[in-house]
Structures are given as C-alpha cells and as structure tokens.
C-alpha cells in the first residue's frame, strides 16, 4: 500500500529529523565565563581566609608551662614554638588560635619528652597553656658520653646533656649494651636500691654515694663517694656488714686526706685494704 503525503521531502529521509541546536557557541562561552568566575571566587575566598587567619588578633604568642619538674620550661617553650611556626595548609601557619591542632601537639610533646601525659589548652586570643605529667626519675644512666634519666623501675626516661648531682649515677660498664628502654633487670635494680638505702642511712657529706659502676661481675662492684675515692664491694656478700667495716675505718680517722686515697677495698671481711 502506498502512503501519500503532501510533504514530499520527508518521504526520502531514513528517519525522523533532528532538531537544530541553536546558539551552541554562545553556550560554550557562557560555561567558560562561569568557570572563570568560580576560580576568581575561590582565589578571593583563600585571600580573605589568609588575611583573617594571619592577623595578630588570633596569633598565639604566649606559652605557659605548668607542672614541670625535671624538664625546663624554656626547653618545652622552644619546642612548642617550633611547632607553632610550622606551615599549615600550605598558605597558613600553625600559630593561629583556630588552626592549631591541640591533639597533635599533645602527642608530639609526649613523644619528644617521653611524658606520662600532656594537657594543652587555649585561652583566647593569644595564650596556649601546657600542663606536663613527667615520668619520675631516680637515677642517671651513663654509658660512654651518653646520659639518660632513669625511672625507679629501671627504664630510660629521656636523654639529658649534663650530670645533675641530685641523682645517683649508674655508669654502665657491662659488655652488652641494653637493647631497649629497660636497662636494669629486677636483680640489678634490687641491688642498687639496697646499696643506696644502706648508704643513705649510714653516710653523708663527703662520704655520700654518688656513683655505682655496673659490671657483669657482681663480686667486684665499685662505687664512688663524693670525696672522690672508690669503694670496692662484693655484692654476693652481706652489704651491711661491709658498710659497717667502712664506718669503723672512717671513725678511726685513718683517712686524713681523701685526695690521697684511690680506693678502699671491703670485699675481704675484717681485712680492709687501701691504696
């Protein structure tokens, strides 16, 4: 059957006609203009934020340190200031009241100073307050030129630069260097505490105990007193008996010039040797 139509030109088309897209180039130009406006707005917003976050009104300039005992406040302040001076989000600094990340600063403090805890708070607009919870130190551990504060449990706390006379020094002469933070086993720690307690109960002033030399042979344990000379002990025997013999020697004023004595040997019972 043949279809008749008055639109003769449509009879020769394979399908329906497509609509003509008008103003194509005008739409493309409009899209480019919109993207350019968005870019300009983002740049403007960044500049505005930068001007807000960098003004002095919101800058952290005062650092307060609380509850520090062994760690100096200046040492902590210098570390905190170095963290505040670091860049944040490329264009900003970390010293802004709103940008500084408190939890990160607390974590960095605990790691750097080996703390039990660190609490950081902000006080608008310029102050940052830091409360430290230090690990309690009882000794100084020395190996070669390295110095560390040591806890009452025999674990390293943190490295220090110089000796402090308020701590008993444990000079490590053992053949094997400790491989972790626990530098003293239970037997060594008990022996050190036993000697320290007995010495504190019997001697003071120039005969105050200042240093214990740790060695692998406990039968030849050397300690040093404030006067400078060394006391030789046998840690496998009764420590109190050996210290009583030392008290007898000192009471007889045999040592008139401590500088002339290199050591006193207490390892052989009532037989006391000098050099």
C-alpha positions in Angstrom: 0.0 0.0 0.0 1.4 3.4 -0.9 1.4 6.2 1.7 0.6 9.6 0.3 1.8 12.8 1.9 1.9 16.4 0.9 5.4 16.8 2.4 7.3 15.3 -0.4 10.8 16.0 1.0 10.1 13.9 4.1 9.5 10.7 2.1 13.2 10.4 1.2 14.5 10.7 4.8 15.5 7.4 6.7 14.1 8.5 10.0 12.9 11.5 11.9 14.5 14.8 11.5 16.9 16.0 14.3 16.4 19.4 15.9 18.9 22.0 15.1 20.9 23.1 18.1 21.0 26.8 18.1 23.4 29.2 19.9 26.0 26.4 20.5 29.0 28.7 20.6 27.2 31.1 22.9 26.5 28.4 25.4 30.2 27.3 25.4 31.3 30.9 26.0 28.8 31.2 28.9 30.2 28.0 30.5 33.8 29.3 30.3 32.7 32.6 31.9 31.1 30.7 34.8 34.2 28.6 35.4 36.3 31.7 35.4 34.0 33.4 37.9 34.3 30.3 40.2 38.1 30.3 40.0 38.2 34.0 40.8 35.8 33.5 43.8 37.9 30.6 45.2 41.1 32.8 44.9 39.2 35.6 46.6 38.0 33.3 49.4 41.5 32.0 50.0 42.9 35.5 50.2 40.2 36.5 52.7 40.8 33.5 54.8 44.5 34.1 54.8 44.0 37.7 55.9 41.8 36.5 58.7 44.0 33.7 59.9 47.2 35.7 59.8 46.1 38.8 61.6 47.8 39.4 65.0 44.5 39.2 66.8 44.3 35.4 66.5 48.0 34.7 66.8 49.3 32.5 69.7 52.2 34.5 71.2 52.2 33.4 74.8 53.1 29.9 76.0 52.6 28.9 79.7 54.2 25.8 81.1 52.8 24.2 84.3 53.7 21.2 86.5 57.2 20.7 85.0 59.8 19.4 87.5 62.9 18.0 85.8 62.2 19.4 82.3 63.0 23.1 82.0 60.2 25.4 80.9 62.4 27.0 78.3 63.1 23.7 76.7 59.4 23.0 76.4 58.6 26.5 75.1 61.3 26.3 72.4 59.8 23.0 71.2 56.2 24.3 71.2 57.3 27.5 69.4 58.9 25.4 66.7 55.7 23.5 66.2 53.6 26.7 66.1 56.0 28.2 63.4 55.4 25.3 61.1 53.3 25.8 58.0 49.6 24.6 58.0 47.6 24.0 54.8 50.5 25.4 52.7 49.4 29.1 53.0 48.9 29.4 56.7 50.9 29.0 59.9 50.2 26.7 62.9 50.3 29.6 65.4 46.7 30.7 64.7 44.2 30.2 67.5 41.7 28.4 65.3 44.2 26.4 63.2 46.5 24.9 65.8 45.7 21.2 66.4 45.7 20.5 70.1 45.7 16.7 70.0 48.7 16.6 67.6 50.7 19.0 69.9 49.9 16.8 72.9 51.1 13.7 71.1 54.3 15.5 69.9 55.1 16.7 73.5 54.7 13.2 74.9 56.9 11.6 72.2 59.6 14.3 72.4 59.9 14.5 76.2 58.8 10.9 77.0 56.0 12.0 79.3 53.3 10.2 81.1 50.8 12.8 79.9 50.4 16.3 78.4 47.4 18.5 78.5 47.2 21.5 76.1 44.5 24.2 76.3 44.0 27.5 74.6 43.0 30.8 76.1 41.6 33.3 73.7 43.1 35.0 71.9 46.9 34.7 72.4 47.7 32.1 75.0 48.4 28.4 74.9 48.7 26.6 78.2 50.6 23.3 78.7 50.4 21.0 81.7 53.0 18.3 81.9 53.0 14.9 83.6 56.6 13.8 83.8 57.9 10.3 84.5 59.7 10.4 87.9 63.4 9.9 87.6 65.6 8.4 90.3 69.0 7.7 88.6 71.2 8.9 85.8 72.4 6.2 83.5 75.7 6.8 81.8 77.3 4.8 79.0 80.4 6.4 77.4 79.3 10.1 76.9 75.6 9.3 76.8 73.4 10.4 79.7 69.8 9.4 80.4 67.4 9.9 83.3 66.2 6.6 84.6 62.9 5.8 86.4 62.6 4.0 89.7 61.7 0.9 87.7 65.0 0.9 85.8 63.6 2.3 82.5 65.0 5.2 80.5 63.1 8.4 80.7 64.8 10.9 78.5 68.3 11.9 77.4 70.0 14.8 79.1 73.0 16.9 78.3 74.8 17.1 81.7 75.1 15.4 85.1 72.9 16.5 87.9 74.3 15.9 91.4 70.9 15.2 92.9 70.8 11.9 91.1 72.8 8.8 91.7 74.9 8.0 88.6 74.8 4.4 87.2 77.9 4.1 85.0 77.3 1.1 82.7 80.5 -1.0 82.1 78.6 -4.1 81.1 79.8 -5.9 78.0 76.3 -6.0 76.4 74.5 -2.7 75.7 70.8 -2.7 76.6 68.6 -3.2 73.5 65.5 -1.3 74.8 64.4 1.2 77.3 64.5 -1.3 80.2 68.2 -1.1 81.1 68.1 -2.8 84.6 66.7 -6.2 85.4 65.0 -6.9 88.8 68.1 -8.3 90.4 70.2 -5.3 89.4 67.5 -2.8 90.5 67.1 -4.5 93.9 70.9 -4.5 94.5 71.2 -0.8 93.5 68.3 0.2 95.8 69.7 -1.9 98.7 73.1 -0.3 98.4 71.6 3.2 98.0 69.3 2.8 101.0 72.0 1.4 103.2 74.4 4.1 102.2 71.9 6.9 102.9 71.2 5.5 106.3 74.9 5.4 107.3 76.9 8.1 105.4 76.6 11.7 104.4 78.6 14.8 103.3 81.9 13.7 101.6 81.0 10.0 102.0 77.7 10.4 100.2 77.3 7.8 97.5 77.4 9.5 94.0 78.1 6.7 91.5 77.8 3.0 91.0 79.8 1.2 88.4 77.6 -1.6 86.8 79.6 -4.6 85.7 79.0 -8.2 84.7 80.8 -9.4 87.8 78.8 -8.6 90.9 81.6 -9.8 93.2 83.7 -6.8 92.1 81.2 -3.9 92.4 82.8 -0.5 92.6 81.0 2.6 93.9 82.2 6.2 94.3 81.7 8.7 97.0 81.6 12.5 96.9 85.1 12.7 98.2 86.3 11.1 95.0 87.6 7.7 96.0 86.2 4.3 95.1 84.8 1.7 97.5 85.1 -1.9 96.3 82.3 -4.2 97.4 81.3 -7.8 96.9 77.6 -7.7 96.1 77.4 -11.5 96.6 78.1 -11.0 100.3 76.4 -9.0 103.1 76.4 -5.4 102.0 75.5 -4.1 105.5 78.5 -5.9 107.1 80.8 -4.4 104.5 79.4 -0.9 105.2 79.8 -1.4 108.9 83.5 -2.1 108.4 83.7 1.1 106.4 82.2 3.0 109.2 84.8 1.7 111.6 87.6 2.8 109.3 86.2 6.3 108.9 85.5 6.6 112.7 89.2 5.9 113.4 90.2 8.8 111.1 92.7 6.7 109.3 91.9 8.7 106.1 93.2 12.2 106.8 93.4 13.3 103.2 90.7 11.8 100.9 92.6 13.1 97.8 95.4 10.7 98.6 93.1 7.6 98.6 92.3 5.9 95.3 90.1 3.1 96.7 89.1 1.3 99.9 88.5 -2.5 99.4 85.8 -4.0 101.7 85.5 -7.4 100.0 87.6 -9.5 102.4 85.7 -9.2 105.7 87.6 -7.5 108.5 90.7 -7.1 106.3 90.4 -3.6 104.8 92.8 -2.6 102.1 93.7 0.9 100.9 95.5 2.3 98.0 
